């Protein structure tokens, strides 16, 4: 039974780590291409975009390490597993996004105040390719992160979306600079500045779910209701008094207070507790463990 419930979670963590590894390779290639094109094409927006991709490499490495750690099984010092490594990696990744936004903002303002050449037309081709690749990567990673209910994987996906947004803003800025001609050379720098604001907003937005998970905030009501429904349907269960669910990595841990007939023997009550635990775990493979506390229901209550 344990293998059935934990295998999908471990598989998701390992798949997420592989996606992070693929992201590292793609970001490394794109960073080199963007920085090189930015230098030769006189576009600071493209150079800034390249450095943002470089930071994404660091962020993806953190995600990869966090997911690998979260995939480790429970041990003597971590009886509930290593799942908290996943939201910790997400928080570090979110702060990396915010740091990138601050750094790029400072450099964008400096470039706006410094006269320079207009960007070269070929930089637009590079940016179009980057937007297509990063948006595709965002959709693939985010879809997987949503399915696996992984905060860290969804944060990694937002890094790709931020990169696509930065590149799209740079495309608009460079286009304005090329069309406007003399006097519009800094348009791509203004575009980079706007992209920094969007990146910072994404970074802040990603922090809340990660902090919620670390603070054991209750998951969606849908999960709690499903647990109550399944547990309440077990023969011998009179009522579900309490149901608490917390998330640990990609897994959930459930605490249940189940009410049964007060005249029932300890052996029968113990048997019902096991039935409840098995039913809940079978209903949702993401539920790693269920702690069932048996409460008595007096005969008068049963009659009422």
Phi and psi in degrees as GROMACS dihedral restraints (atoms count N, CA, C in turn):
[ dihedral_restraints ]
;  ai    aj    ak    al  type     phi  dphi    fc
    3     4     5     6     1   -61.7    20    10
    4     5     6     7     1   -37.6    20    10
    6     7     8     9     1   -65.6    20    10
    7     8     9    10     1   -35.8    20    10
    9    10    11    12     1   -65.3    20    10
   10    11    12    13     1   -37.9    20    10
   12    13    14    15     1   -84.0    20    10
   13    14    15    16     1   -30.6    20    10
   15    16    17    18     1   -94.9    20    10
   16    17    18    19     1   -24.4    20    10
   18    19    20    21     1   -59.9    20    10
   19    20    21    22     1   -46.3    20    10
   21    22    23    24     1   -59.0    20    10
   22    23    24    25     1   -36.7    20    10
   24    25    26    27     1   -67.1    20    10
   25    26    27    28     1   -47.6    20    10
   27    28    29    30     1   -61.0    20    10
   28    29    30    31     1   -39.1    20    10
   30    31    32    33     1   -62.8    20    10
   31    32    33    34     1   -41.2    20    10
   33    34    35    36     1   -64.4    20    10
   34    35    36    37     1   -42.5    20    10
   36    37    38    39     1   -63.2    20    10
   37    38    39    40     1   -43.3    20    10
   39    40    41    42     1   -67.5    20    10
   40    41    42    43     1   -39.5    20    10
   42    43    44    45     1   -65.5    20    10
   43    44    45    46     1   -39.3    20    10
   45    46    47    48     1   -63.1    20    10
   46    47    48    49     1   -39.2    20    10
   48    49    50    51     1   -64.8    20    10
   49    50    51    52     1   -37.8    20    10
   51    52    53    54     1   -65.5    20    10
   52    53    54    55     1   -40.7    20    10
   54    55    56    57     1   -62.3    20    10
   55    56    57    58     1   -40.1    20    10
   57    58    59    60     1   -63.2    20    10
   58    59    60    61     1   -38.3    20    10
   60    61    62    63     1   -63.9    20    10
   61    62    63    64     1   -41.3    20    10
   63    64    65    66     1   -63.8    20    10
   64    65    66    67     1   -40.1    20    10
   66    67    68    69     1   -62.2    20    10
   67    68    69    70     1   -36.8    20    10
   69    70    71    72     1   -61.4    20    10
   70    71    72    73     1   -45.4    20    10
   72    73    74    75     1   -64.5    20    10
   73    74    75    76     1   -47.4    20    10
   75    76    77    78     1   -63.1    20    10
   76    77    78    79     1   -43.4    20    10
   78    79    80    81     1   -64.1    20    10
   79    80    81    82     1   -36.2    20    10
   81    82    83    84     1   -63.7    20    10
   82    83    84    85     1   -45.3    20    10
   84    85    86    87     1   -64.5    20    10
   85    86    87    88     1   -46.5    20    10
   87    88    89    90     1   -65.4    20    10
   88    89    90    91     1   -37.2    20    10
   90    91    92    93     1   -60.8    20    10
   91    92    93    94     1   -44.5    20    10
   93    94    95    96     1   -63.9    20    10
   94    95    96    97     1   -45.4    20    10
   96    97    98    99     1   -63.3    20    10
   97    98    99   100     1   -46.0    20    10
   99   100   101   102     1   -68.5    20    10
  100   101   102   103     1   -43.8    20    10
  102   103   104   105     1   -65.1    20    10
  103   104   105   106     1   -42.2    20    10
  105   106   107   108     1   -63.2    20    10
  106   107   108   109     1   -46.2    20    10
  108   109   110   111     1   -65.7    20    10
  109   110   111   112     1   -35.7    20    10
  111   112   113   114     1   -67.3    20    10
  112   113   114   115     1   -40.2    20    10
  114   115   116   117     1   -65.8    20    10
  115   116   117   118     1   -49.6    20    10
  117   118   119   120     1   -77.1    20    10
  118   119   120   121     1   -21.7    20    10
  120   121   122   123     1   -99.1    20    10
  121   122   123   124     1     5.6    20    10
  123   124   125   126     1    57.3    20    10
  124   125   126   127     1    42.8    20    10
  126   127   128   129     1  -123.3    20    10
  127   128   129   130     1   108.7    20    10
  129   130   131   132     1   -69.9    20    10
  130   131   132   133     1   -32.2    20    10
  132   133   134   135     1   -58.2    20    10
  133   134   135   136     1   -38.8    20    10
  135   136   137   138     1   -72.6    20    10
  136   137   138   139     1   -38.1    20    10
  138   139   140   141     1   -63.7    20    10
  139   140   141   142     1   -45.3    20    10
  141   142   143   144     1   -60.8    20    10
  142   143   144   145     1   -39.6    20    10
  144   145   146   147     1   -62.0    20    10
  145   146   147   148     1   -38.6    20    10
  147   148   149   150     1   -65.3    20    10
  148   149   150   151     1   -40.6    20    10
  150   151   152   153     1   -68.7    20    10
  151   152   153   154     1   -32.7    20    10
  153   154   155   156     1   -63.7    20    10
  154   155   156   157     1   -38.0    20    10
  156   157   158   159     1   -66.0    20    10
  157   158   159   160     1   -34.5    20    10
  159   160   161   162     1   -64.0    20    10
  160   161   162   163     1   -40.9    20    10
  162   163   164   165     1   -65.9    20    10
  163   164   165   166     1   -32.0    20    10
  165   166   167   168     1   -63.0    20    10
  166   167   168   169     1   -31.1    20    10
  168   169   170   171     1   -62.7    20    10
  169   170   171   172     1   -46.4    20    10
  171   172   173   174     1   -60.8    20    10
  172   173   174   175     1   -44.2    20    10
  174   175   176   177     1   -63.5    20    10
  175   176   177   178     1   -43.0    20    10
  177   178   179   180     1   -64.8    20    10
  178   179   180   181     1   -34.0    20    10
  180   181   182   183     1   -63.8    20    10
  181   182   183   184     1   -40.0    20    10
  183   184   185   186     1   -64.6    20    10
  184   185   186   187     1   -44.3    20    10
  186   187   188   189     1   -61.3    20    10
  187   188   189   190     1   -44.6    20    10
  189   190   191   192     1   -59.0    20    10
  190   191   192   193     1   -47.4    20    10
  192   193   194   195     1   -64.7    20    10
  193   194   195   196     1   -40.4    20    10
  195   196   197   198     1   -64.5    20    10
  196   197   198   199     1   -41.4    20    10
  198   199   200   201     1   -70.6    20    10
  199   200   201   202     1   -37.0    20    10
  201   202   203   204     1   -63.4    20    10
  202   203   204   205     1   -41.6    20    10
  204   205   206   207     1   -66.0    20    10
  205   206   207   208     1   -42.6    20    10
  207   208   209   210     1   -64.8    20    10
  208   209   210   211     1   -25.8    20    10
  210   211   212   213     1   -77.1    20    10
  211   212   213   214     1   -11.4    20    10
  213   214   215   216     1   -66.8    20    10
  214   215   216   217     1   140.5    20    10
  216   217   218   219     1   -72.3    20    10
  217   218   219   220     1   163.2    20    10
  219   220   221   222     1   -58.8    20    10
  220   221   222   223     1   150.3    20    10
  222   223   224   225     1  -139.2    20    10
  223   224   225   226     1  -171.7    20    10
  225   226   227   228     1   -61.6    20    10
  226   227   228   229     1   -36.0    20    10
  228   229   230   231     1   -92.9    20    10
  229   230   231   232     1   -13.0    20    10
  231   232   233   234     1  -132.0    20    10
  232   233   234   235     1    71.6    20    10
  234   235   236   237     1   -62.7    20    10
  235   236   237   238     1   -22.4    20    10
  237   238   239   240     1   -97.1    20    10
  238   239   240   241     1    11.9    20    10
  240   241   242   243     1    87.7    20    10
  241   242   243   244     1  -170.2    20    10
  243   244   245   246     1  -115.1    20    10
  244   245   246   247     1    26.0    20    10
  246   247   248   249     1   -61.6    20    10
  247   248   249   250     1   -27.0    20    10
  249   250   251   252     1   -66.2    20    10
  250   251   252   253     1   -14.9    20    10
  252   253   254   255     1   -63.6    20    10
  253   254   255   256     1   -25.5    20    10
  255   256   257   258     1   -69.1    20    10
  256   257   258   259     1   -52.5    20    10
  258   259   260   261     1   -67.4    20    10
  259   260   261   262     1   -29.8    20    10
  261   262   263   264     1   -62.3    20    10
  262   263   264   265     1   -43.4    20    10
  264   265   266   267     1   -62.7    20    10
  265   266   267   268     1   -37.0    20    10
  267   268   269   270     1   -65.2    20    10
  268   269   270   271     1   -40.6    20    10
  270   271   272   273     1   -65.4    20    10
  271   272   273   274     1   -44.7    20    10
  273   274   275   276     1   -61.4    20    10
  274   275   276   277     1   -41.1    20    10
  276   277   278   279     1   -63.2    20    10
  277   278   279   280     1   -39.9    20    10
  279   280   281   282     1   -65.4    20    10
  280   281   282   283     1   -41.5    20    10
  282   283   284   285     1   -67.3    20    10
  283   284   285   286     1   -30.3    20    10
  285   286   287   288     1   -64.0    20    10
  286   287   288   289     1   -40.6    20    10
  288   289   290   291     1   -61.6    20    10
  289   290   291   292     1   -44.4    20    10
  291   292   293   294     1   -65.0    20    10
  292   293   294   295     1   -40.4    20    10
  294   295   296   297     1   -63.6    20    10
  295   296   297   298     1   -40.1    20    10
  297   298   299   300     1   -63.4    20    10
  298   299   300   301     1   -41.0    20    10
  300   301   302   303     1   -62.7    20    10
  301   302   303   304     1   -43.5    20    10
  303   304   305   306     1   -64.6    20    10
  304   305   306   307     1   -47.5    20    10
  306   307   308   309     1   -61.2    20    10
  307   308   309   310     1   -44.5    20    10
  309   310   311   312     1   -69.1    20    10
  310   311   312   313     1   -31.5    20    10
  312   313   314   315     1   -63.4    20    10
  313   314   315   316     1   -46.1    20    10
  315   316   317   318     1   -60.3    20    10
  316   317   318   319     1   -45.3    20    10
  318   319   320   321     1   -69.5    20    10
  319   320   321   322     1   -35.2    20    10
  321   322   323   324     1   -64.1    20    10
  322   323   324   325     1   -43.7    20    10
  324   325   326   327     1   -62.7    20    10
  325   326   327   328     1   -40.8    20    10
  327   328   329   330     1   -61.9    20    10
  328   329   330   331     1   -41.3    20    10
  330   331   332   333     1   -69.5    20    10
  331   332   333   334     1   -33.0    20    10
  333   334   335   336     1   -62.7    20    10
  334   335   336   337     1   -37.3    20    10
  336   337   338   339     1   -83.4    20    10
  337   338   339   340     1    -7.3    20    10
  339   340   341   342     1  -109.5    20    10
  340   341   342   343     1   120.5    20    10
  342   343   344   345     1   -61.4    20    10
  343   344   345   346     1   139.8    20    10
  345   346   347   348     1  -156.8    20    10
  346   347   348   349     1   173.3    20    10
  348   349   350   351     1   -70.5    20    10
  349   350   351   352     1   157.2    20    10
  351   352   353   354     1   -71.2    20    10
  352   353   354   355     1   149.2    20    10
  354   355   356   357     1   -64.1    20    10
  355   356   357   358     1   155.1    20    10
  357   358   359   360     1   -82.4    20    10
  358   359   360   361     1   144.9    20    10
  360   361   362   363     1   -57.9    20    10
  361   362   363   364     1   -33.2    20    10
  363   364   365   366     1   -64.7    20    10
  364   365   366   367     1   -18.1    20    10
  366   367   368   369     1   -64.6    20    10
  367   368   369   370     1   -25.6    20    10
  369   370   371   372     1   -65.1    20    10
  370   371   372   373     1   -37.9    20    10
  372   373   374   375     1   -63.0    20    10
  373   374   375   376     1   -43.4    20    10
  375   376   377   378     1   -60.4    20    10
  376   377   378   379     1   -44.0    20    10
  378   379   380   381     1   -66.5    20    10
  379   380   381   382     1   -39.1    20    10
  381   382   383   384     1   -60.6    20    10
  382   383   384   385     1   -44.7    20    10
  384   385   386   387     1   -61.9    20    10
  385   386   387   388     1   -41.4    20    10
  387   388   389   390     1   -64.5    20    10
  388   389   390   391     1   -45.8    20    10
  390   391   392   393     1   -59.0    20    10
  391   392   393   394     1   -44.7    20    10
  393   394   395   396     1   -62.7    20    10
  394   395   396   397     1   -47.3    20    10
  396   397   398   399     1   -64.7    20    10
  397   398   399   400     1   -46.9    20    10
  399   400   401   402     1   -71.5    20    10
  400   401   402   403     1   -35.4    20    10
  402   403   404   405     1   -67.5    20    10
  403   404   405   406     1   -39.2    20    10
  405   406   407   408     1   -62.5    20    10
  406   407   408   409     1   -44.3    20    10
  408   409   410   411     1   -64.8    20    10
  409   410   411   412     1   -39.5    20    10
  411   412   413   414     1   -58.8    20    10
  412   413   414   415     1   -47.1    20    10
  414   415   416   417     1   -63.7    20    10
  415   416   417   418     1   -40.8    20    10
  417   418   419   420     1   -64.7    20    10
  418   419   420   421     1   -49.6    20    10
  420   421   422   423     1   -69.5    20    10
  421   422   423   424     1   -41.6    20    10
  423   424   425   426     1   -66.6    20    10
  424   425   426   427     1   -39.2    20    10
  426   427   428   429     1   -60.9    20    10
  427   428   429   430     1   -42.4    20    10
  429   430   431   432     1   -68.5    20    10
  430   431   432   433     1   -43.0    20    10
  432   433   434   435     1   -62.5    20    10
  433   434   435   436     1   -37.4    20    10
  435   436   437   438     1   -67.8    20    10
  436   437   438   439     1   -42.6    20    10
  438   439   440   441     1   -65.2    20    10
  439   440   441   442     1   -37.3    20    10
  441   442   443   444     1   -87.4    20    10
  442   443   444   445     1    -4.0    20    10
  444   445   446   447     1    54.9    20    10
  445   446   447   448     1    43.4    20    10
  447   448   449   450     1  -104.8    20    10
  448   449   450   451     1   118.2    20    10
  450   451   452   453     1   -65.4    20    10
  451   452   453   454     1   -41.1    20    10
  453   454   455   456     1   -65.7    20    10
  454   455   456   457     1   -43.0    20    10
  456   457   458   459     1   -66.6    20    10
  457   458   459   460     1   -39.7    20    10
  459   460   461   462     1   -66.7    20    10
  460   461   462   463     1   -33.6    20    10
  462   463   464   465     1   -65.5    20    10
  463   464   465   466     1   -41.6    20    10
  465   466   467   468     1   -62.2    20    10
  466   467   468   469     1   -37.8    20    10
  468   469   470   471     1   -62.8    20    10
  469   470   471   472     1   -39.5    20    10
  471   472   473   474     1   -67.2    20    10
  472   473   474   475     1   -25.6    20    10
  474   475   476   477     1   -61.0    20    10
  475   476   477   478     1   -42.9    20    10
  477   478   479   480     1   -66.4    20    10
  478   479   480   481     1   -39.4    20    10
  480   481   482   483     1   -65.5    20    10
  481   482   483   484     1   -40.7    20    10
  483   484   485   486     1   -60.7    20    10
  484   485   486   487     1   -40.8    20    10
  486   487   488   489     1   -63.1    20    10
  487   488   489   490     1   -41.5    20    10
  489   490   491   492     1   -65.0    20    10
  490   491   492   493     1   -39.9    20    10
  492   493   494   495     1   -64.5    20    10
  493   494   495   496     1   -44.4    20    10
  495   496   497   498     1   -59.7    20    10
  496   497   498   499     1   -44.1    20    10
  498   499   500   501     1   -66.8    20    10
  499   500   501   502     1   -39.3    20    10
  501   502   503   504     1   -64.6    20    10
  502   503   504   505     1   -41.8    20    10
  504   505   506   507     1   -64.1    20    10
  505   506   507   508     1   -40.4    20    10
  507   508   509   510     1   -63.1    20    10
  508   509   510   511     1   -38.3    20    10
  510   511   512   513     1   -60.6    20    10
  511   512   513   514     1   -45.5    20    10
  513   514   515   516     1   -63.8    20    10
  514   515   516   517     1   -45.1    20    10
  516   517   518   519     1   -62.8    20    10
  517   518   519   520     1   -44.5    20    10
  519   520   521   522     1   -66.3    20    10
  520   521   522   523     1   -38.9    20    10
  522   523   524   525     1   -61.0    20    10
  523   524   525   526     1   -42.8    20    10
  525   526   527   528     1   -63.5    20    10
  526   527   528   529     1   -42.0    20    10
  528   529   530   531     1   -63.2    20    10
  529   530   531   532     1   -39.6    20    10
  531   532   533   534     1   -73.0    20    10
  532   533   534   535     1   -40.3    20    10
  534   535   536   537     1   -73.9    20    10
  535   536   537   538     1   -41.5    20    10
  537   538   539   540     1   -71.4    20    10
  538   539   540   541     1   -30.0    20    10
  540   541   542   543     1    75.9    20    10
  541   542   543   544     1  -146.3    20    10
  543   544   545   546     1   -57.7    20    10
  544   545   546   547     1   132.7    20    10
  546   547   548   549     1    97.4    20    10
  547   548   549   550     1   -13.1    20    10
  549   550   551   552     1  -111.3    20    10
  550   551   552   553     1    16.8    20    10
  552   553   554   555     1   -60.8    20    10
  553   554   555   556     1   -28.4    20    10
  555   556   557   558     1   -88.8    20    10
  556   557   558   559     1     7.2    20    10
  558   559   560   561     1   -59.7    20    10
  559   560   561   562     1   -37.4    20    10
  561   562   563   564     1   -69.8    20    10
  562   563   564   565     1   -26.8    20    10
  564   565   566   567     1   -71.6    20    10
  565   566   567   568     1   -37.7    20    10
  567   568   569   570     1   -65.3    20    10
  568   569   570   571     1   -36.6    20    10
  570   571   572   573     1   -64.4    20    10
  571   572   573   574     1   -40.9    20    10
  573   574   575   576     1   -63.0    20    10
  574   575   576   577     1   -37.4    20    10
  576   577   578   579     1   -64.6    20    10
  577   578   579   580     1   -42.2    20    10
  579   580   581   582     1   -63.6    20    10
  580   581   582   583     1   -41.1    20    10
  582   583   584   585     1   -61.9    20    10
  583   584   585   586     1   -34.4    20    10
  585   586   587   588     1   -62.3    20    10
  586   587   588   589     1   -38.9    20    10
  588   589   590   591     1   -63.4    20    10
  589   590   591   592     1   -44.0    20    10
  591   592   593   594     1   -64.6    20    10
  592   593   594   595     1   -39.3    20    10
  594   595   596   597     1   -64.5    20    10
  595   596   597   598     1   -42.7    20    10
  597   598   599   600     1   -63.0    20    10
  598   599   600   601     1   -40.3    20    10
  600   601   602   603     1   -61.0    20    10
  601   602   603   604     1   -43.1    20    10
  603   604   605   606     1   -62.6    20    10
  604   605   606   607     1   -40.9    20    10
  606   607   608   609     1   -60.8    20    10
  607   608   609   610     1   -44.6    20    10
  609   610   611   612     1   -65.0    20    10
  610   611   612   613     1   -41.7    20    10
  612   613   614   615     1   -63.6    20    10
  613   614   615   616     1   -29.8    20    10
  615   616   617   618     1   -80.6    20    10
  616   617   618   619     1   -18.6    20    10
  618   619   620   621     1   -70.1    20    10
  619   620   621   622     1   -38.7    20    10
  621   622   623   624     1   -58.6    20    10
  622   623   624   625     1   -53.0    20    10
  624   625   626   627     1   -62.4    20    10
  625   626   627   628     1   -32.0    20    10
  627   628   629   630     1   -68.8    20    10
  628   629   630   631     1   -44.7    20    10
  630   631   632   633     1   -65.2    20    10
  631   632   633   634     1   -38.9    20    10
  633   634   635   636     1   -57.6    20    10
  634   635   636   637     1   -42.4    20    10
  636   637   638   639     1   -66.7    20    10
  637   638   639   640     1   -40.5    20    10
  639   640   641   642     1   -65.1    20    10
  640   641   642   643     1   -31.0    20    10
  642   643   644   645     1   -88.9    20    10
  643   644   645   646     1     9.3    20    10
  645   646   647   648     1    57.6    20    10
  646   647   648   649     1    38.5    20    10
  648   649   650   651     1   -62.9    20    10
  649   650   651   652     1   140.2    20    10
  651   652   653   654     1   -58.5    20    10
  652   653   654   655     1   138.0    20    10
  654   655   656   657     1   -72.6    20    10
  655   656   657   658     1  -169.9    20    10
  657   658   659   660     1   -60.0    20    10
  658   659   660   661     1   148.1    20    10
  660   661   662   663     1   -60.9    20    10
  661   662   663   664     1   -27.4    20    10
  663   664   665   666     1   -60.0    20    10
  664   665   666   667     1   -42.3    20    10
  666   667   668   669     1   -65.4    20    10
  667   668   669   670     1   -45.2    20    10
  669   670   671   672     1   -62.1    20    10
  670   671   672   673     1   -44.3    20    10
  672   673   674   675     1   -64.7    20    10
  673   674   675   676     1   -37.5    20    10
  675   676   677   678     1   -65.3    20    10
  676   677   678   679     1   -42.5    20    10
  678   679   680   681     1   -62.1    20    10
  679   680   681   682     1   -45.5    20    10
  681   682   683   684     1   -60.6    20    10
  682   683   684   685     1   -42.8    20    10
  684   685   686   687     1   -64.7    20    10
  685   686   687   688     1   -46.1    20    10
  687   688   689   690     1   -67.3    20    10
  688   689   690   691     1   -45.0    20    10
  690   691   692   693     1   -65.8    20    10
  691   692   693   694     1   -39.1    20    10
  693   694   695   696     1   -68.9    20    10
  694   695   696   697     1   -19.6    20    10
  696   697   698   699     1   -85.0    20    10
  697   698   699   700     1    -6.9    20    10
  699   700   701   702     1   -71.2    20    10
  700   701   702   703     1   130.4    20    10
  702   703   704   705     1   -56.6    20    10
  703   704   705   706     1   133.2    20    10
  705   706   707   708     1    99.3    20    10
  706   707   708   709     1   -14.7    20    10
  708   709   710   711     1   -86.6    20    10
  709   710   711   712     1   121.5    20    10
  711   712   713   714     1   -86.2    20    10
  712   713   714   715     1   -36.9    20    10
  714   715   716   717     1  -164.6    20    10
  715   716   717   718     1   150.3    20    10
  717   718   719   720     1   -99.7    20    10
  718   719   720   721     1   108.0    20    10
  720   721   722   723     1   -77.6    20    10
  721   722   723   724     1   -48.5    20    10
  723   724   725   726     1  -134.7    20    10
  724   725   726   727     1   147.0    20    10
  726   727   728   729     1  -143.9    20    10
  727   728   729   730     1   112.9    20    10
  729   730   731   732     1  -120.9    20    10
  730   731   732   733     1   132.7    20    10
  732   733   734   735     1  -129.1    20    10
  733   734   735   736     1   134.1    20    10
  735   736   737   738     1  -132.6    20    10
  736   737   738   739     1   152.6    20    10
  738   739   740   741     1   -99.4    20    10
  739   740   741   742     1   135.4    20    10
  741   742   743   744     1  -132.3    20    10
  742   743   744   745     1    96.9    20    10
  744   745   746   747     1    70.1    20    10
  745   746   747   748     1  -121.7    20    10
  747   748   749   750     1  -101.7    20    10
  748   749   750   751     1     7.1    20    10
  750   751   752   753     1  -112.2    20    10
  751   752   753   754     1   163.2    20    10
  753   754   755   756     1  -122.9    20    10
  754   755   756   757     1   143.4    20    10
  756   757   758   759     1  -118.4    20    10
  757   758   759   760     1   132.2    20    10
  759   760   761   762     1  -116.8    20    10
  760   761   762   763     1   135.2    20    10
  762   763   764   765     1  -115.6    20    10
  763   764   765   766     1   122.3    20    10
  765   766   767   768     1  -123.3    20    10
  766   767   768   769     1   138.7    20    10
  768   769   770   771     1  -110.5    20    10
  769   770   771   772     1   110.5    20    10
  771   772   773   774     1  -108.6    20    10
  772   773   774   775     1   130.5    20    10
  774   775   776   777     1   -97.8    20    10
  775   776   777   778     1   131.3    20    10
  777   778   779   780     1  -133.0    20    10
  778   779   780   781     1   171.0    20    10
  780   781   782   783     1   -57.0    20    10
  781   782   783   784     1   129.5    20    10
  783   784   785   786     1   -65.3    20    10
  784   785   786   787     1   -24.4    20    10
  786   787   788   789     1   -85.4    20    10
  787   788   789   790     1     0.1    20    10
  789   790   791   792     1   -71.6    20    10
  790   791   792   793     1   145.2    20    10
  792   793   794   795     1   -70.4    20    10
  793   794   795   796     1   159.5    20    10
  795   796   797   798     1   -59.4    20    10
  796   797   798   799     1   -40.3    20    10
  798   799   800   801     1   -60.7    20    10
  799   800   801   802     1   -44.6    20    10
  801   802   803   804     1   -67.4    20    10
  802   803   804   805     1   -39.4    20    10
  804   805   806   807     1   -63.1    20    10
  805   806   807   808     1   -39.9    20    10
  807   808   809   810     1   -64.0    20    10
  808   809   810   811     1   -39.0    20    10
  810   811   812   813     1   -64.2    20    10
  811   812   813   814     1   -42.4    20    10
  813   814   815   816     1   -64.4    20    10
  814   815   816   817     1   -39.5    20    10
  816   817   818   819     1   -58.4    20    10
  817   818   819   820     1   -40.8    20    10
  819   820   821   822     1   -68.3    20    10
  820   821   822   823     1   -38.2    20    10
  822   823   824   825     1   -62.8    20    10
  823   824   825   826     1   -42.3    20    10
  825   826   827   828     1   -62.7    20    10
  826   827   828   829     1   -47.1    20    10
  828   829   830   831     1   -59.3    20    10
  829   830   831   832     1   -47.5    20    10
  831   832   833   834     1   -63.9    20    10
  832   833   834   835     1   -40.5    20    10
  834   835   836   837     1   -65.0    20    10
  835   836   837   838     1   -43.2    20    10
  837   838   839   840     1   -67.0    20    10
  838   839   840   841     1   -42.0    20    10
  840   841   842   843     1   -68.6    20    10
  841   842   843   844     1   -35.6    20    10
  843   844   845   846     1   -69.7    20    10
  844   845   846   847     1   -29.9    20    10
  846   847   848   849     1   -71.6    20    10
  847   848   849   850     1   -27.4    20    10
  849   850   851   852     1  -145.2    20    10
  850   851   852   853     1   107.8    20    10
  852   853   854   855     1   -61.6    20    10
  853   854   855   856     1   -18.0    20    10
  855   856   857   858     1   -78.4    20    10
  856   857   858   859     1   -10.9    20    10
  858   859   860   861     1   -84.2    20    10
  859   860   861   862     1   114.0    20    10
  861   862   863   864     1   -80.7    20    10
  862   863   864   865     1   -37.6    20    10
  864   865   866   867     1  -155.3    20    10
  865   866   867   868     1   153.3    20    10
  867   868   869   870     1  -132.7    20    10
  868   869   870   871     1   122.4    20    10
  870   871   872   873     1  -100.5    20    10
  871   872   873   874     1   118.2    20    10
  873   874   875   876     1  -110.0    20    10
  874   875   876   877     1   123.6    20    10
  876   877   878   879     1  -109.5    20    10
  877   878   879   880     1   123.7    20    10
  879   880   881   882     1   -87.7    20    10
  880   881   882   883     1   128.4    20    10
  882   883   884   885     1  -116.3    20    10
  883   884   885   886     1   140.0    20    10
  885   886   887   888     1   -81.8    20    10
  886   887   888   889     1   145.4    20    10
  888   889   890   891     1  -114.8    20    10
  889   890   891   892     1   118.3    20    10
  891   892   893   894     1   -69.3    20    10
  892   893   894   895     1   159.7    20    10
  894   895   896   897     1   -60.7    20    10
  895   896   897   898     1   -37.1    20    10
  897   898   899   900     1   -63.0    20    10
  898   899   900   901     1   -40.2    20    10
  900   901   902   903     1   -64.8    20    10
  901   902   903   904     1   -39.8    20    10
  903   904   905   906     1   -61.9    20    10
  904   905   906   907     1   -40.7    20    10
  906   907   908   909     1   -66.9    20    10
  907   908   909   910     1   -38.8    20    10
